[in-house]
Amino acid sequence: MNLDGHWWAGGITLLIMLGYEVRLIFLQKQHPDQLARSAHATLREDWLTAVSALKGSEILAVQTLRNSVMAATMTASTAVLGLIGSVTLAFPILHNAHSSTSNSDAWYQVALLLTLMFLLLASLVSSTMAVRFYNHAGFVGGMPVESEQRKKWNVLGIRYVRRAGLLYSWGIRHLIMVAPILASIVHPYAGPAASIVIVSSLYVFDRTDISNP
């Protein structure tokens, strides 16, 4: 098989995903209301603002935030399991690469493995930080609505809920991006096809219309 073609296929796989994310960043600055990421972040802020104005909503707030903590924890756990699996996969690949420095295919596998581990680590860090911010927001949501302490910390709680949601979103996103890399490990030319499928799916889910939910 053409080893240069392998590297080109891997590069195209990464460019498709990176290109989509860069385009999404520019689109978010121009039309934030059309993207689910921005809309959902605003939704979380409005949610905590609404429950903070309703007496007796403390238990509801804590339970809702607890569900979010559990969801982010599951994502972090999945990323950890993936990292453990990738470390197990690393030993034979690194052995082949070091035993033959001229083996381009082995170093191609090393590059894919490092990319895979980076995405899993990014998912783990993002999800873990989401758990942290959701946890702190839970303390704010559990304070009595009419207390001075709630009024003091509520703005920070709203900020933490937004930040946690964005981090959770990135954790999920990095986990999804693992799929094209895994496809490239199975067969180099499967990577670009998998990245197109993933980007096409994300394109649908990343769109939203607040006026017509």
C-alpha positions in Angstrom: 0.0 0.0 0.0 1.2 3.6 -0.7 2.6 5.0 2.6 2.5 8.5 1.3 -1.1 8.0 0.6 -1.6 7.0 4.2 -0.2 10.3 5.5 -2.3 12.3 3.0 -5.4 10.4 4.1 -4.6 11.1 7.8 -4.0 14.8 7.0 -7.2 15.1 5.1 -9.1 13.5 8.0 -7.7 16.1 10.4 -8.2 19.0 8.1 -11.9 18.1 7.6 -12.5 18.1 11.3 -10.4 21.2 12.1 -11.9 23.1 9.1 -15.4 22.5 10.4 -14.5 23.6 13.9 -12.8 26.8 12.6 -15.8 27.6 10.5 -18.1 27.0 13.5 -16.1 29.5 15.5 -16.5 32.2 12.9 -20.2 31.4 12.6 -20.6 31.6 16.3 -19.3 35.1 16.4 -21.5 36.2 13.5 -24.7 34.4 14.3 -24.6 32.9 17.8 -28.4 32.4 18.0 -28.2 29.9 15.2 -25.8 27.6 17.0 -26.9 25.1 19.6 -23.8 25.7 21.6 -24.6 29.3 22.2 -28.3 28.8 22.6 -27.9 26.0 25.1 -25.4 28.1 27.1 -28.0 30.9 27.3 -30.7 28.3 28.2 -28.7 27.2 31.2 -28.2 30.8 32.4 -31.9 31.5 32.0 -32.8 28.3 33.8 -30.8 29.2 36.9 -32.1 32.8 36.8 -35.7 31.5 36.6 -35.3 29.0 39.5 -33.5 31.6 41.6 -36.6 33.8 41.4 -38.9 31.0 42.5 -39.1 30.2 46.3 -38.9 26.5 47.1 -37.0 25.6 43.9 -33.8 24.7 45.7 -34.3 21.0 45.6 -35.3 21.1 41.9 -32.1 23.1 41.2 -29.9 20.6 43.0 -31.4 17.6 41.4 -31.1 19.0 37.9 -27.5 20.0 38.5 -26.8 16.5 40.0 -28.1 15.0 36.7 -25.6 17.2 34.8 -22.8 16.1 37.1 -23.6 12.5 36.4 -23.7 13.0 32.6 -20.3 14.8 32.7 -18.9 12.0 34.9 -20.0 9.4 32.5 -18.2 11.2 29.7 -15.1 11.5 31.8 -15.2 7.8 32.7 -15.6 6.9 29.0 -12.6 9.0 28.1 -10.5 7.3 30.9 -11.4 3.9 29.6 -10.4 5.0 26.1 -7.1 6.3 27.4 -6.4 3.0 29.1 -7.2 1.1 25.9 -5.0 3.4 23.8 -2.1 2.9 26.2 -2.5 -0.8 25.8 -2.5 -0.3 22.0 0.6 1.9 22.2 3.1 -0.8 23.3 3.1 -2.9 20.1 2.9 0.2 17.9 5.8 1.9 19.6 7.8 -1.3 19.6 7.4 -1.6 15.8 8.3 2.1 15.3 11.5 1.9 17.3 12.6 -1.4 16.0 12.6 0.0 12.4 13.2 3.7 12.2 12.6 3.6 8.4 9.2 2.1 8.8 6.9 4.9 7.7 3.8 2.9 8.3 4.7 2.3 11.9 5.3 6.1 12.5 2.0 6.8 10.8 0.3 4.6 13.4 2.2 6.4 16.2 0.9 9.7 14.9 -2.6 8.4 14.9 -2.2 7.0 18.3 -0.9 10.3 19.7 -3.9 12.1 18.1 -6.3 9.6 19.6 -4.7 10.0 23.1 -4.8 13.8 22.7 -8.6 13.8 21.9 -9.3 11.4 24.8 -7.3 13.5 27.2 -9.0 16.7 26.0 -12.4 15.0 26.6 -11.3 13.9 30.0 -10.1 17.3 31.1 -13.1 19.1 29.7 -15.6 16.7 31.3 -13.8 16.7 34.6 -13.8 20.5 34.7 -17.5 20.5 33.8 -18.1 18.3 36.9 -16.2 20.8 39.0 -18.2 23.8 37.8 -21.5 21.9 38.0 -20.6 20.9 41.6 -19.9 24.5 42.6 -23.1 25.6 40.9 -25.0 23.0 42.9 -24.0 24.7 46.2 -25.3 28.0 44.8 -28.6 26.4 43.7 -29.0 24.7 47.0 -29.0 28.0 49.0 -32.4 29.4 50.0 -33.6 31.7 47.3 -34.4 34.6 49.6 -31.1 34.4 51.5 -28.4 37.1 51.3 -25.9 34.4 50.5 -27.9 33.3 47.4 -28.0 36.8 46.2 -24.3 37.2 46.7 -23.3 34.0 44.8 -26.1 33.8 42.3 -24.2 35.7 39.5 -21.2 33.4 40.0 -23.5 30.4 39.9 -25.0 31.5 36.6 -21.5 32.0 35.2 -20.5 28.5 36.4 -23.5 26.8 34.9 -22.7 28.4 31.5 -19.1 27.4 31.7 -19.8 23.9 32.8 -22.2 23.4 29.9 -19.7 24.6 27.4 -17.0 22.3 28.9 -19.4 19.3 28.8 -20.1 20.1 25.2 -16.4 20.1 24.3 -16.0 16.8 26.2 -18.6 15.2 24.1 -17.3 16.7 21.0 -13.7 15.5 21.5 -15.1 12.0 22.2 -17.1 12.0 18.9 -13.9 13.1 17.0 -12.2 9.9 18.2 -14.3 8.0 15.6 -12.5 9.1 12.4 -9.1 8.5 14.1 -10.1 5.0 15.0 -11.3 4.5 11.5 -7.9 5.6 10.2 -6.2 3.1 12.4 -8.3 0.3 11.0 -7.7 1.5 7.4 -6.1 4.8 6.4 -8.6 5.6 3.7 -11.5 5.1 6.0 -10.5 8.2 8.0 -11.7 10.9 5.5 -15.0 9.1 4.9 -15.6 8.8 8.7 -14.7 12.5 9.2 -17.2 13.5 6.5 -19.9 11.4 8.2 -19.1 12.9 11.6 -19.0 16.5 10.3 -22.2 16.0 8.4 -23.9 14.7 11.6 -22.5 17.6 13.7 -23.7 20.1 11.1 -27.2 19.0 11.8 -27.0 18.9 15.6 -25.0 22.2 15.8 -27.9 24.1 14.3 -30.8 25.5 16.2 -33.5 28.1 15.9 -34.7 29.7 19.2 -37.8 31.1 17.5 -38.8 27.6 16.3 -37.4 25.0 18.8 
